């Protein structure tokens, strides 16, 4: 599968965007800015629904990263932008 999500450690801070919180550190790298966030809810009619909060962020080193919080499992993943 192309662009397969990989588990990643995420530290969250401010919870302005609901229970998920804002990523302040991804994989040990400090986050400098949040470019965008969006919610994906799909396949709710199936036995395998998808509910994820995505974040496009910029690390302190200048890297663009896309991470998501799986709202059903509570786990965080990174995905190539």
DRENVOLO-215973 format. One line per 3 residues: number of its first residue (from 0); their letters; for each residue x, y, z of N, C-alpha, C. Coordinates in steps of 0.02 Angstrom, whole numbers, plus 50000, padded with zeros to 5 digits. Example, Ala and Ser with C-alpha at 12.3 -4.5 7.8 and 13.67 -1.06 7.14 Angstrom:
2
0> as> 50660 49716 50390 50615 49775 50390 50660 49835 50390 | 50642 49888 50354 50684 49947 50357 50645 50002 50394
//
This chain:
81
0> xxx> 50042 49942 50000 50000 50000 50000 50045 50062 50000 | 50033 50107 49954 50070 50170 49952 50048 50217 50007 | 50094 50256 50032 50079 50307 50082 50047 50277 50146
3> xxx> 50071 50218 50164 50043 50183 50223 50060 50222 50287 | 50011 50235 50329 50023 50270 50393 50069 50229 50438 | 50113 50265 50474 50159 50233 50521 50146 50260 50591
6> xxx> 50146 50217 50642 50136 50241 50710 50192 50292 50728 | 50173 50343 50766 50221 50394 50786 50203 50419 50856 | 50253 50439 50894 50239 50468 50960 50225 50543 50951
9> xxx> 50171 50565 50982 50151 50636 50978 50135 50661 51048 | 50163 50719 51063 50148 50753 51126 50100 50810 51108 | 50045 50815 51147 49995 50866 51132 49995 50920 51186
12> xxx> 49974 50979 51165 49970 51035 51211 49899 51061 51215 | 49889 51121 51193 49825 51157 51196 49768 51114 51168 | 49713 51112 51203 49657 51071 51182 49601 51113 51151
15> xxx> 49618 51167 51118 49568 51211 51086 49528 51174 51033 | 49558 51124 51002 49525 51088 50947 49490 51025 50972 | 49467 51024 51032 49432 50966 51059 49478 50922 51099
18> xxx> 49456 50862 51112 49492 50816 51156 49559 50794 51128 | 49569 50799 51062 49632 50775 51033 49692 50816 51055 | 49684 50881 51062 49740 50925 51078 49782 50940 51018
21> xxx> 49822 50992 51022 49865 51014 50967 49934 50982 50974 | 49960 50950 50920 50027 50921 50924 50080 50974 50937 | 50122 50964 50987 50176 51010 51002 50244 50976 50991
24> xxx> 50243 50910 50984 50303 50871 50970 50284 50807 50933 | 50319 50793 50879 50306 50733 50838 50371 50695 50830 | 50373 50634 50853 50433 50593 50847 50493 50625 50879
27> xxx> 50482 50662 50934 50537 50694 50970 50557 50762 50942 | 50524 50783 50888 50541 50847 50856 50487 50899 50873 | 50509 50958 50897 50463 51011 50917 50426 51039 50856
30> xxx> 50363 51053 50866 50321 51081 50812 50321 51157 50818 | 50336 51189 50763 50341 51262 50760 50273 51294 50742 | 50236 51261 50696 50173 51291 50673 50124 51237 50649
33> xxx> 50061 51252 50657 50008 51210 50629 49983 51246 50566 | 49988 51212 50509 49965 51242 50446 49891 51231 50436 | 49867 51171 50455 49797 51154 50442 49777 51094 50484
36> xxx> 49713 51089 50499 49685 51030 50532 49617 51015 50501 | 49601 50951 50497 49536 50932 50469 49515 50865 50498 | 49450 50854 50497 49421 50792 50524 49395 50750 50466
39> xxx> 49411 50684 50469 49386 50637 50419 49343 50586 50455 | 49281 50582 50433 49234 50531 50458 49207 50495 50397 | 49222 50430 50392 49203 50392 50332 49186 50321 50352
42> xxx> 49153 50288 50308 49134 50217 50317 49096 50205 50382 | 49059 50255 50405 49022 50249 50468 48967 50196 50463 | 48948 50178 50403 48896 50129 50392 48923 50057 50390
45> xxx> 48989 50049 50396 49020 49983 50392 49043 49959 50461 | 49071 49899 50463 49099 49873 50525 49168 49902 50540 | 49196 49939 50492 49263 49970 50500 49260 50045 50486
48> xxx> 49226 50083 50529 49222 50155 50517 49290 50189 50527 | 49297 50248 50497 49357 50288 50503 49339 50355 50534 | 49374 50374 50586 49365 50439 50619 49433 50464 50640
51> xxx> 49459 50514 50602 49527 50538 50614 49530 50614 50613 | 49572 50642 50655 49588 50713 50654 49659 50719 50625 | 49663 50750 50566 49728 50760 50533 49757 50828 50551
54> xxx> 49824 50831 50551 49861 50892 50564 49917 50898 50513 | 49921 50955 50480 49980 50971 50439 50020 51021 50480 | 50081 51002 50497 50122 51042 50542 50191 51055 50512
57> xxx> 50226 51104 50540 50294 51119 50521 50338 51110 50582 | 50390 51069 50576 50434 51057 50632 50483 51115 50641 | 50516 51116 50699 50566 51168 50713 50623 51165 50662
60> xxx> 50634 51107 50633 50686 51099 50582 50663 51117 50512 | 50599 51139 50506 50573 51160 50441 50540 51106 50400 | 50532 51046 50428 50499 50991 50391 50423 50998 50393
63> xxx> 50390 50986 50337 50318 50982 50335 50298 50910 50351 | 50253 50902 50398 50231 50836 50420 50155 50832 50420 | 50129 50773 50405 50057 50760 50413 50050 50703 50463
66> xxx> 50014 50716 50517 50000 50665 50567 49926 50662 50577 | 49902 50605 50602 49831 50602 50620 49822 50563 50684 | 49770 50582 50719 49749 50549 50781 49689 50506 50763
69> xxx> 49696 50441 50769 49640 50395 50757 49595 50401 50818 | 49537 50431 50808 49493 50446 50864 49457 50384 50891 | 49461 50329 50854 49430 50267 50878 49479 50226 50921
72> xxx> 49542 50225 50901 49592 50186 50939 49632 50229 50988 | 49633 50295 50976 49672 50340 51018 49746 50344 50999 | 49766 50309 50946 49836 50308 50924 49850 50363 50874
75> xxx> 49915 50382 50870 49938 50432 50822 49979 50399 50768 | 49974 50428 50706 50011 50402 50649 50038 50460 50608 | 50093 50447 50572 50119 50496 50524 50104 50468 50454
78> xxx> 50096 50515 50408 50081 50496 50340 50117 50546 50294 | 50146 50521 50240 50182 50566 50195 50133 50618 50168 | 50158 50680 50163 50116 50735 50138 50106 50730 50063
//
